[in-house]
Amino acid sequence: MAESKAKKELTLEQMLDNIDEIIEKLEDEDIPLEEAFAEYSKGVKLVGECNKKVDRVEKKVQKLLENGETEDFE
């Protein structure tokens, strides 16, 4: 049996909320260095995922504007 996606893909809004939470943690002066680095790494990864998602949406919009039809950009 093929295994389905282990994690459900987060929406852009959920990812941005997670980034806000990470920023709040990093603003805490008492955060241990190791935890700060781990949170920073998670934040960088989330920002990258947000950028990819926004790029996909922009490409779909460009494709729609070019020909008036909706189809995924590959």
C-alpha positions as CSV (number, residue, x, y, z in Angstrom):
1,M,0.0,0.0,0.0
2,A,1.5,3.4,-1.0
3,E,1.9,5.7,1.9
4,S,0.1,9.0,1.6
5,K,1.8,12.4,2.3
6,A,3.0,12.2,5.9
7,K,2.2,15.9,6.5
8,K,-0.7,17.8,5.1
9,E,0.6,20.8,3.2
10,L,0.1,24.0,5.1
11,T,-1.6,27.0,3.7
12,L,0.3,30.2,3.1
13,E,-1.6,31.8,6.0
14,Q,-0.6,28.9,8.3
15,M,3.0,29.2,7.3
16,L,3.0,32.9,8.0
17,D,1.4,32.3,11.4
18,N,4.2,29.8,12.1
19,I,6.8,32.3,11.1
20,D,5.3,34.9,13.4
21,E,5.5,32.4,16.3
22,I,9.1,31.7,15.5
23,I,9.9,35.5,15.4
24,E,8.3,35.9,18.8
25,K,10.4,33.0,20.2
26,L,13.6,34.5,18.8
27,E,12.7,37.9,20.3
28,D,12.9,36.3,23.8
29,E,16.3,37.3,25.3
30,D,16.3,34.2,27.4
31,I,16.1,31.7,24.5
32,P,19.1,29.3,24.6
33,L,21.5,29.5,21.6
34,E,20.7,26.0,20.4
35,E,17.0,26.6,20.5
36,A,17.4,29.9,18.8
37,F,19.4,28.3,16.0
38,A,16.8,25.5,15.6
39,E,13.9,28.1,15.5
40,Y,15.9,30.2,13.0
41,S,16.4,27.2,10.8
42,K,12.7,26.3,10.8
43,G,11.9,29.9,10.0
44,V,14.3,30.0,7.0
45,K,12.7,26.7,5.7
46,L,9.2,28.1,6.1
47,V,10.1,31.3,4.3
48,G,11.5,29.2,1.4
49,E,8.3,27.2,1.3
50,C,6.2,30.4,1.3
51,N,8.3,31.8,-1.6
52,K,7.7,28.6,-3.6
53,K,3.9,28.7,-3.0
54,V,3.7,32.4,-4.0
55,D,5.7,31.6,-7.1
56,R,3.3,28.8,-8.1
57,V,0.3,31.1,-7.6
58,E,2.0,33.9,-9.6
59,K,2.7,31.6,-12.5
60,K,-0.9,30.4,-12.5
61,V,-2.2,34.0,-12.6
62,Q,0.2,34.8,-15.4
63,K,-0.9,31.8,-17.4
64,L,-4.6,32.8,-16.8
65,L,-4.0,36.4,-17.9
66,E,-2.2,35.2,-21.0
67,N,-4.9,33.0,-22.4
68,G,-8.0,33.6,-20.3
69,E,-8.1,29.9,-19.3
70,T,-7.2,28.2,-16.0
71,E,-4.6,25.5,-16.0
72,D,-1.6,24.6,-13.9
73,F,1.7,26.0,-15.0
74,E,4.3,23.3,-15.3
